[in-house]
Amino acid sequence: MTPRSSRPALSRRHFLGQSGLGLLGTTLTAGGLSGWLRAAADRPAPSERITMGVIGCGGRGNDVLKNFLNDERVQVVAVCDVEKESSRYNKNIVKKSGPLGREPTRRFIENHYGQKGVDAYADFRELLAREDIDSVLIATPDHWHALIAVAAARAGKSIYCEKPLSLTVAEGRFMSDTVNAAGVVWQTGSQQRSDLHFRLACEMIRNGRLGKLKEIRVGLASDNRDNNGCAAQTEPAPVPEGFDYEFWLGPAPEAPFCPARLHSNWRWIYDYSGGNITDFGAHHLDIVQWALDRDASGPSEFFDLKATWPEPGSLYVTPTTFNFSYRYDDGTTVHVADKMDFGSGIQFVGEEGSITSVRGGLKFEPISLRQPIKEDDVHLFASKDHFRNFIDAIRGEDKTAAPIEFAHRSISIAHLANIALRLRRDRLRWDPATEQVIDDAEASAMLSRPMRGPWQLV
């Protein structure tokens, strides 16, 4: 797709000088490499395709990438990662797909298209400075999402950003305000918003299928899993050749390199992520918000907070098991745990029975609840494909299923639960209108975090 007249003309020199971000970089997450070639005759002319750059070429980045490669309306033209090539990613993915990083990803894309011409960068600012790139996929560790997304929005790019949206509540608010002010298309990688079963569950709740709700139960995930097989390698070690570790740390505190800190396992370190509470909470707590029509708001109170933690001195510090509850101002109560009897998913319990929604299906008790949504009932936005929906929105054919404000409000719940658990609070009160903690200065201070210079969010 040719550059639109509304897009700011940003040379690399101008962009690097005006972004206010200093030296920046990117990295990785979890997934797999696959895809298929579409017939060339089915593809729009090059001038009509939406050009895309990929920022974060790890497992998750490659997993999402294949969906855009299989969209005939898209041309992926550039990739970026601080890792040139490595097998230190999620061991299950590497076993199937081989090494990951910017060079393997570049080769994969060129093989898919059957031609050369994909550029690979170590510095994402160079990718964003290209006026011929319409959109970006951001699939880095969580601590980089805000800086890269804000820079991309200011560069006029449409943005698909993986969940969890942010590292802190304050970051999420800044991201949402910046993206909306820029007027760019945004899709959060909360793909359950495009899942039929989760949408039907939400429609049934919106239409009162269960009568008055008694409670909502949410199962996330437990344990700090050793995804890359390097959890025991915690001693400081030389930085591998081809990996810009300083760039990978970016705004996070300075820390010695060790293999246990990286690829997928960074999720269990608060400097980079929030553990399973943010990783899976970004999905399931988001569905609760959707079902309750609270996309622009949130709960008012957290209570019954319990967790078990790794041994003192461990590199991984996020809870291995947890339970917490939160309540909305109308009394609706949500109970969250690392494990539920139905596994990972959401169970809505009401006067008329229960509806349990997990990936791949719905369960109704009693079965008589399983009745179609009527024509005159409330119908929620329906997206059949989360990735094609993003491209539809760029083309002006639809809106996105997962706008940034919805993602910010959902992940704020997970951030607040983490804050309360880390402070060993029995209760935490929250004002969703002002987005402020009530009567707890220590918790309020944790709504944001300082960034290591020269990086700043301004």
C-alpha positions as CSV (number, residue, x, y, z in Angstrom):
1,M,0.0,0.0,0.0
2,T,1.4,3.4,-0.9
3,P,2.0,5.9,1.9
4,R,-1.1,7.8,2.8
5,S,-1.1,11.6,2.6
6,S,-2.1,11.8,6.3
7,R,1.1,10.0,7.3
8,P,3.8,12.2,8.8
9,A,6.9,12.4,6.6
10,L,9.6,11.0,8.9
11,S,13.1,10.6,7.7
12,R,15.3,8.5,9.9
13,R,17.3,11.5,11.1
14,H,14.1,13.4,12.0
15,F,12.5,10.4,13.7
16,L,15.6,9.6,15.8
17,G,15.9,13.2,16.8
18,Q,12.3,13.8,17.6
19,S,11.1,10.5,19.2
20,G,12.5,11.4,22.7
21,L,13.3,7.8,23.2
22,G,17.1,7.7,23.1
23,L,18.7,4.4,22.1
24,L,16.0,1.7,21.8
25,G,15.7,-2.0,20.8
26,T,13.5,-5.0,20.7
27,T,13.2,-8.8,21.2
28,L,11.1,-11.9,21.5
29,T,8.4,-14.2,22.8
30,A,6.9,-17.7,22.0
31,G,5.2,-19.6,19.0
32,G,6.2,-21.5,15.8
33,L,7.1,-21.1,12.1
34,S,4.7,-22.3,9.4
35,G,2.6,-21.0,6.5
36,W,1.6,-21.7,2.9
37,L,2.1,-19.9,-0.4
38,R,-0.9,-18.3,-2.0
39,A,-1.1,-18.2,-5.8
40,A,0.5,-15.1,-7.1
41,A,-2.6,-14.4,-9.2
42,D,-4.7,-14.1,-6.0
43,R,-2.5,-11.4,-4.6
44,P,-3.2,-7.7,-5.1
45,A,-0.7,-5.6,-7.0
46,P,2.3,-4.5,-4.8
47,S,1.0,-0.9,-4.7
48,E,-2.3,-2.2,-3.2
49,R,-0.7,-4.4,-0.5
50,I,-0.3,-3.2,3.1
51,T,3.4,-3.3,3.9
52,M,4.4,-4.6,7.3
53,G,7.5,-4.7,9.5
54,V,8.0,-7.2,12.3
55,I,9.6,-6.1,15.6
56,G,10.4,-9.1,17.7
57,C,11.4,-12.2,15.8
58,G,11.1,-14.9,18.5
59,G,8.6,-17.7,18.8
60,R,5.5,-15.6,19.3
61,G,6.6,-13.1,16.7
62,N,7.0,-15.8,14.1
63,D,3.8,-17.5,15.2
64,V,1.8,-14.3,14.5
65,L,3.8,-13.5,11.4
66,K,2.6,-16.6,9.6
67,N,-1.0,-15.3,9.7
68,F,0.0,-12.1,8.0
69,L,2.1,-14.0,5.4
70,N,-1.0,-15.9,4.6
71,D,-3.0,-12.8,4.0
72,E,-2.8,-11.9,0.3
73,R,-3.3,-8.2,1.1
74,V,-0.1,-7.9,3.1
75,Q,3.6,-7.7,2.1
76,V,6.1,-8.1,5.0
77,V,9.1,-6.1,4.0
78,A,11.3,-5.8,7.1
79,V,12.1,-7.5,10.4
80,C,13.9,-6.3,13.6
81,D,15.4,-8.0,16.6
82,V,18.4,-7.5,18.8
83,E,19.1,-11.2,18.4
84,K,20.7,-12.1,15.1
85,E,20.2,-15.9,15.3
86,S,19.9,-18.3,18.2
87,S,18.6,-21.6,19.4
88,R,18.1,-20.4,23.0
89,Y,14.4,-19.8,22.6
90,N,11.5,-21.9,23.7
91,K,12.9,-25.4,23.4
92,N,9.7,-26.9,21.9
93,I,9.5,-24.3,19.2
94,V,13.2,-24.5,18.3
95,K,12.9,-28.3,18.1
96,K,10.2,-27.9,15.4
97,S,11.4,-24.8,13.7
98,G,15.1,-24.3,14.2
99,P,16.9,-21.1,15.3
100,L,15.0,-17.9,15.7
101,G,16.0,-14.2,15.5
102,R,16.1,-11.6,12.7
103,E,18.1,-13.5,10.2
104,P,16.1,-16.8,10.3
105,T,12.9,-14.8,10.2
106,R,14.1,-12.8,7.2
107,R,15.0,-16.0,5.4
108,F,11.7,-17.6,6.3
109,I,9.8,-14.6,4.8
110,E,11.9,-14.6,1.7
111,N,11.4,-18.3,1.2
112,H,7.6,-17.8,1.6
113,Y,7.5,-15.1,-1.1
114,G,10.0,-16.9,-3.3
115,Q,12.1,-13.7,-3.6
116,K,14.8,-11.6,-1.8
117,G,14.2,-8.1,-0.6
118,V,13.3,-8.4,3.1
119,D,15.5,-6.0,5.2
120,A,16.7,-7.0,8.7
121,Y,17.4,-4.5,11.4
122,A,18.9,-4.6,14.9
123,D,17.5,-1.2,15.9
124,F,13.7,-0.8,15.5
125,R,13.9,3.0,15.0
126,E,15.4,2.4,11.6
127,L,12.5,0.2,10.7
128,L,10.0,2.8,12.0
129,A,11.7,5.6,10.1
130,R,10.8,4.0,6.7
131,E,8.0,5.8,5.1
132,D,7.2,2.8,2.9
133,I,6.1,0.7,5.9
134,D,2.4,1.0,6.7
135,S,2.1,-1.3,9.7
136,V,4.1,-3.1,12.4
137,L,3.8,-6.2,14.4
138,I,5.2,-5.8,17.9
139,A,6.1,-9.1,19.6
140,T,8.8,-8.2,22.1
141,P,9.1,-8.8,25.8
142,D,6.5,-6.8,27.8
143,H,9.0,-4.2,29.1
144,W,9.5,-2.9,25.5
145,H,5.9,-2.7,24.4
146,A,5.2,0.9,25.6
147,L,8.3,2.5,24.1
148,I,8.0,0.8,20.7
149,A,4.3,1.3,20.4
150,V,4.4,5.0,21.2
151,A,7.2,5.5,18.7
152,A,5.3,3.5,16.1
153,A,2.1,5.6,16.7
154,R,4.0,8.8,16.3
155,A,5.5,7.5,13.1
156,G,2.0,7.0,11.8
157,K,2.1,3.2,11.6
158,S,-0.9,0.9,12.2
159,I,0.0,-1.4,15.1
160,Y,-0.6,-5.0,16.0
161,C,0.9,-5.4,19.5
162,E,1.1,-8.6,21.4
163,K,-0.4,-8.9,24.9
164,P,0.1,-8.1,27.8
165,L,-0.2,-4.5,26.7
166,S,2.0,-2.9,29.2
167,L,4.4,-3.4,32.1
168,T,2.5,-0.9,34.4
169,V,-0.8,0.8,34.7
170,A,0.8,4.2,33.9
171,E,2.4,2.8,30.8
172,G,-0.9,1.5,29.6
173,R,-2.6,4.8,30.1
174,F,0.2,6.7,28.2
175,M,0.0,4.2,25.4
176,S,-3.7,4.4,25.0
177,D,-3.7,8.2,25.1
178,T,-0.9,8.4,22.6
179,V,-2.3,5.9,20.1
180,N,-5.8,7.5,20.2
181,A,-4.3,10.9,19.7
182,A,-2.3,9.7,16.7
183,G,-5.4,8.2,15.2
184,V,-3.6,5.0,14.0
185,V,-5.3,1.6,13.8
186,W,-4.5,-0.6,16.8
187,Q,-5.1,-4.3,17.4
188,T,-4.1,-6.0,20.7
189,G,-3.1,-9.6,20.4
190,S,-6.0,-10.6,22.7
191,Q,-7.3,-13.0,20.1
192,Q,-10.1,-14.4,22.3
193,R,-12.0,-11.3,21.2
194,S,-12.2,-13.0,17.8
195,D,-13.1,-16.5,19.2
196,L,-16.7,-17.6,18.6
197,H,-17.0,-19.5,21.9
198,F,-15.9,-16.6,24.1
199,R,-18.0,-14.1,22.1
200,L,-21.1,-16.4,22.5
201,A,-20.5,-16.7,26.3
202,C,-20.3,-12.9,26.6
203,E,-23.5,-12.4,24.5
204,M,-25.3,-14.8,26.7
205,I,-24.2,-12.9,29.8
206,R,-25.2,-9.6,28.3
207,N,-28.6,-11.0,27.4
208,G,-29.2,-12.3,31.0
209,R,-29.2,-16.0,30.0
210,L,-28.1,-16.9,33.6
211,G,-30.4,-14.5,35.4
212,K,-28.6,-12.6,38.1
213,L,-24.9,-13.4,38.2
214,K,-23.7,-14.9,41.5
215,E,-20.0,-15.1,40.7
216,I,-17.4,-15.4,37.9
217,R,-14.5,-17.9,38.3
218,V,-11.3,-17.5,36.2
219,G,-8.6,-20.1,35.8
220,L,-5.2,-18.8,34.5
221,A,-2.0,-20.9,34.7
222,S,0.5,-21.9,37.4
223,D,4.2,-22.4,37.8
224,N,7.2,-20.5,36.4
225,R,7.9,-23.0,33.6
226,D,11.4,-23.5,32.2
227,N,10.5,-22.7,28.6
228,N,14.0,-22.4,27.2
229,G,15.6,-25.2,29.2
230,C,18.1,-22.7,30.8
231,A,16.4,-22.0,34.2
232,A,19.4,-23.4,36.1
233,Q,21.9,-21.2,34.2
234,T,21.7,-18.2,36.5
235,E,25.4,-17.4,36.9
236,P,26.7,-14.4,35.0
237,A,28.1,-15.5,31.6
238,P,29.6,-13.9,28.5
239,V,27.0,-12.3,26.1
240,P,26.7,-14.5,23.0
241,E,27.9,-13.1,19.7
242,G,25.2,-11.5,17.7
243,F,23.0,-10.6,20.7
244,D,22.8,-7.0,21.8
245,Y,22.1,-7.6,25.5
246,E,22.3,-4.0,26.5
247,F,19.6,-3.2,23.9
248,W,17.5,-6.1,25.1
249,L,17.5,-4.7,28.7
250,G,16.6,-1.3,27.4
251,P,14.5,0.6,30.0
252,A,14.8,-2.3,32.5
253,P,17.4,-2.1,35.4
254,E,20.9,-3.1,34.6
255,A,21.5,-6.8,35.3
256,P,24.3,-9.3,34.4
257,F,23.7,-11.5,31.4
258,C,22.7,-15.1,32.1
259,P,20.8,-17.6,29.9
260,A,18.1,-18.1,32.5
261,R,17.0,-14.4,32.1
262,L,16.0,-14.6,28.5
263,H,13.7,-16.1,25.9
264,S,10.3,-17.0,27.3
265,N,11.7,-17.3,30.9
266,W,11.8,-13.5,31.2
267,R,8.1,-13.7,32.0
268,W,8.9,-14.8,35.6
269,I,11.0,-11.6,36.3
270,Y,9.1,-8.4,37.3
271,D,11.6,-6.2,35.6
272,Y,10.2,-7.5,32.2
273,S,6.8,-9.0,32.9
274,G,4.2,-10.0,35.5
275,G,4.1,-13.8,35.4
276,N,1.0,-15.8,34.6
277,I,-1.2,-13.2,36.1
278,T,-0.5,-10.8,33.3
279,D,0.3,-13.4,30.6
280,F,-3.0,-15.3,30.9
281,G,-4.9,-12.5,32.6
282,A,-4.5,-10.4,29.5
283,H,-6.8,-13.0,27.8
284,H,-9.3,-14.2,30.4
285,L,-9.8,-11.1,32.5
286,D,-10.3,-9.3,29.2
287,I,-13.3,-11.7,28.5
288,V,-14.8,-10.9,31.9
289,Q,-14.6,-7.2,31.1
290,W,-16.3,-7.8,27.7
291,A,-19.1,-9.9,29.2
292,L,-19.9,-7.3,31.9
293,D,-19.7,-4.4,29.4
294,R,-16.9,-2.8,31.4
295,D,-14.4,-2.2,28.6
296,A,-13.9,1.4,29.6
297,S,-13.9,0.8,33.3
298,G,-12.9,-1.8,35.9
299,P,-13.4,-3.2,39.4
300,S,-13.3,-1.2,42.6
301,E,-11.9,-3.6,45.1
302,F,-9.4,-6.5,45.4
303,F,-9.6,-9.0,48.3
304,D,-8.8,-12.6,49.4
305,L,-5.3,-12.3,48.0
306,K,-3.0,-15.3,48.5
307,A,0.1,-16.6,46.7
308,T,3.1,-18.9,47.0
309,W,6.5,-17.6,45.9
310,P,9.8,-18.9,44.7
311,E,12.6,-19.3,47.3
312,P,14.2,-16.0,48.4
313,G,17.1,-15.0,46.2
314,S,15.6,-16.8,43.1
315,L,16.0,-15.1,39.7
316,Y,12.3,-15.9,39.0
317,V,10.1,-13.9,41.4
318,T,6.5,-14.1,40.1
319,P,4.1,-16.3,42.2
320,T,4.0,-20.0,41.3
321,T,0.4,-20.3,42.7
322,F,-2.1,-17.6,43.5
323,N,-5.7,-16.7,44.4
324,F,-7.4,-13.3,44.4
325,S,-10.8,-11.9,44.0
326,Y,-12.1,-8.5,42.8
327,R,-15.5,-6.8,42.9
328,Y,-17.2,-4.2,40.7
329,D,-19.2,-1.4,42.1
330,D,-22.5,-3.2,41.3
331,G,-21.4,-6.2,43.5
332,T,-20.4,-8.5,40.7
333,T,-17.5,-10.6,42.1
334,V,-14.7,-12.4,40.2
335,H,-12.6,-15.2,41.7
336,V,-9.2,-15.8,40.0
337,A,-6.8,-18.7,40.7
338,D,-3.9,-20.4,38.9
339,K,-6.0,-23.5,38.8
340,M,-9.7,-24.2,38.5
341,D,-11.6,-27.5,38.2
342,F,-12.4,-26.6,34.5
343,G,-8.8,-25.7,33.7
344,S,-7.9,-22.4,32.0
345,G,-10.9,-20.3,31.1
346,I,-13.9,-18.5,32.6
347,Q,-17.0,-19.8,34.4
348,F,-20.0,-17.6,34.8
349,V,-22.4,-18.7,37.6
350,G,-25.9,-17.3,37.9
351,E,-29.4,-18.0,39.2
352,E,-30.2,-20.2,36.2
353,G,-27.0,-22.3,36.1
354,S,-23.5,-21.8,34.7
355,I,-21.7,-21.2,31.4
356,T,-18.0,-22.2,31.2
357,S,-15.9,-20.9,28.3
358,V,-12.5,-22.4,27.5
359,R,-10.5,-22.4,24.3
360,G,-12.3,-24.7,22.0
361,G,-15.7,-24.9,23.5
362,L,-18.6,-23.9,25.8
363,K,-20.2,-26.0,28.6
364,F,-23.7,-25.3,29.8
365,E,-25.2,-26.5,33.0
366,P,-28.1,-27.2,32.6
367,I,-27.9,-28.0,28.9
368,S,-31.2,-26.2,28.4
369,L,-29.2,-23.0,28.6
370,R,-27.8,-23.8,25.2
371,Q,-30.1,-21.8,23.0
372,P,-29.2,-19.6,20.1
373,I,-28.9,-15.8,20.5
374,K,-32.1,-14.3,19.2
375,E,-32.2,-11.7,16.4
376,D,-33.4,-8.9,18.7
377,D,-30.9,-9.8,21.5
378,V,-27.7,-7.9,22.2
379,H,-25.1,-8.9,19.6
380,L,-21.4,-8.1,20.2
381,F,-18.8,-7.3,17.6
382,A,-18.0,-10.4,15.6
383,S,-14.6,-11.0,14.2
384,K,-13.8,-14.4,12.7
385,D,-10.1,-13.9,12.3
386,H,-8.1,-11.6,14.6
387,F,-5.3,-11.0,12.2
388,R,-7.4,-10.4,9.1
389,N,-9.6,-8.1,11.2
390,F,-6.5,-5.9,11.8
391,I,-5.9,-5.6,8.0
392,D,-9.6,-5.0,7.4
393,A,-9.4,-2.1,9.8
394,I,-6.3,-0.6,8.1
395,R,-8.2,-0.8,4.8
396,G,-11.2,1.0,6.4
397,E,-13.5,-1.9,6.0
398,D,-14.1,-2.6,9.7
399,K,-13.1,-1.7,13.3
400,T,-10.7,-3.8,15.3
401,A,-11.8,-6.4,17.8
402,A,-9.3,-5.4,20.5
403,P,-8.8,-1.6,20.8
404,I,-6.0,-0.3,23.0
405,E,-8.3,1.2,25.7
406,F,-10.0,-2.2,26.2
407,A,-6.6,-3.8,26.6
408,H,-5.4,-1.2,29.0
409,R,-8.4,-1.6,31.2
410,S,-8.1,-5.4,31.3
411,I,-4.4,-5.6,32.0
412,S,-4.8,-3.0,34.7
413,I,-6.7,-5.6,36.7
414,A,-3.8,-8.0,36.5
415,H,-1.3,-5.2,37.4
416,L,-3.3,-4.3,40.4
417,A,-3.6,-7.9,41.6
418,N,0.2,-8.2,41.3
419,I,0.7,-5.0,43.3
420,A,-1.6,-6.2,46.1
421,L,0.0,-9.7,46.2
422,R,3.6,-8.3,46.2
423,L,2.7,-6.0,49.1
424,R,1.0,-8.8,50.9
425,R,-2.2,-6.7,51.1
426,D,-5.5,-8.2,52.4
427,R,-7.4,-5.6,50.4
428,L,-6.8,-3.0,47.8
429,R,-9.3,-0.3,46.7
430,W,-9.3,1.2,43.3
431,D,-11.1,4.1,41.6
432,P,-11.6,3.1,37.9
433,A,-12.7,6.5,36.9
434,T,-9.6,8.3,38.1
435,E,-7.4,5.2,37.8
436,Q,-6.0,5.8,41.3
437,V,-5.4,3.5,44.3
438,I,-7.4,4.6,47.3
439,D,-5.6,5.3,50.6
440,D,-2.5,3.2,49.9
441,A,0.6,5.4,49.1
442,E,2.9,2.4,48.7
443,A,0.6,0.7,46.2
444,S,0.0,4.0,44.3
445,A,3.8,4.3,43.9
446,M,3.8,0.9,42.1
447,L,1.4,2.1,39.3
448,S,4.5,3.3,37.5
449,R,8.2,2.4,37.4
450,P,11.3,4.5,36.5
451,M,13.0,3.7,33.2
452,R,16.7,3.3,33.0
453,G,18.3,6.1,31.0
454,P,18.4,7.2,28.3
455,W,15.0,5.7,27.8
456,Q,11.9,7.6,28.8
457,L,8.2,7.7,27.9
458,V,7.5,11.3,27.0
